[in-house]
Amino acid sequence: SSCLRMQSNQRTHHHTSSYPHGGCCNEPIQPSTVLVMVLLSSLSTLLLLPPLLFFSATSDGFLTNNNYNKRVTTTMSRPPRRLTIDKRLAAEGEALPVPPGMDGVHVGVPFDSTALYEMEQLNVSNVYVMANKSSKPMVEHFVKTLKEMGFLAAPINCDVSMGGAEDGLLKACNEAVSVNADCVLTIGGGAVQDAGKFVRLWLSAATAAAEDIDGEKKAATVQRILAAQNKDPMPPLPPQICCPNSFAMAELTHVAGLVTRENVKSGASHPNMMPTVVIFDTTLSRGLPDWVRFGTALRGIEHAIGAICHPKATDDIRARALQGLELVNKGLKGMVQNPDSEEAQVNCYLGGWMAIRALNTGCYPSIAHFIQNQYSARFNVHQGACSGILSARILHHHREESSLYQKSISQALGMEDNGDREEQSLPSAPQLVSDLVVTLPGVAKDHADAKVDEEMLRDFAEYMYNQYGEKLNKL
């Protein structure tokens, strides 16, 4: 039991370590107990085997500046179909690739006028709008504009809850089909952005099967939606315009997750599910609670670490992930000082962009990302809290196997305070992650913060071992 006891008394709320260290146990250890020990930061370690199973991935090619300059603008003008970054906010824009299958990304621009511009470019006229409840007050004026222009397909949908719970998602899918929407506009966090991908998938499937399916069978179910991702050839999907209000980065991938009524994380993936356009306007994040603002930005740290330590990562992927890690770290520290800092938010967004694209270029899922997604679904815990609780613990567990890459993580996270990237006395990567987490307002630091006790954790570990043990060891 000493192996399982949380060391909450060793955690502080200052700039000291929040990373707990456990004891040891001489009794035989069952495989599922090993996973409990990882989650609780036991010092026991297992040899991680080479990776075998991975979800589908894409390649960005990590375009060089020479050929990428043809697709980039760093002014506020909008060239046809590409990337716009206000040069006041970031000099990193020229290093960023537009994700494959996406028309464009706009950072630091007004969401309303940019969305109208993109709707015109896409030639759509019946837009289905989805938003989380916290974003609704900030976009009601724009929804009213769409209605006055005759572009609004239905009243704004705010039924998608945290994690993309099944009931709200199915309601949105059925409603979008009933009004024959030809575009989906998603405003909010990762759950809403992913839900928009599922709505598009169902719009396409329901339209393609309209002649063969009677009214009753056209109702969306999780099974039918997930089956739609396997259609070959895949019917065209209606476009999606994403306006994120945080840093979850779901809008920059072709993967979508949902939570079933049984609290099991599920999802779909297809290149055609990549959103069409992304517009990041920092005004949409005003008034965000700390657990959302800092929790979603912390996910950028997790995505970068996952790509850097992944056995399938190339040198180019790791370089891109390290660059993203530095930017998110800088942005998080800036937001701690001023949560509404436009520069800090854009740093978090651009760094998170680099990190998620690195992770999705042959490295999805990482072991921590996978475990945290399942933890989130089982205990109804925000994914930012999952990273706060589990990131340093899992990183510490595989420290021997990924020691070379963890040194580069230490340099990226510690260089701002120490200056010298080659400094050998930097704290360990898990320690630096833990030290960062303890400074973030509203982010859970321990299982108890998420109301997860030892018995719940052991049940979770046994479930994960029985369902995914082989996969986890191979990751």
Order of alpha helices (4+ residues) and beta strands (2+ residues): alpha-alpha-beta-beta-beta-alpha-beta-alpha-alpha-beta-alpha-alpha-beta-beta-beta-beta-alpha-alpha-alpha-alpha-alpha-alpha-alpha-alpha
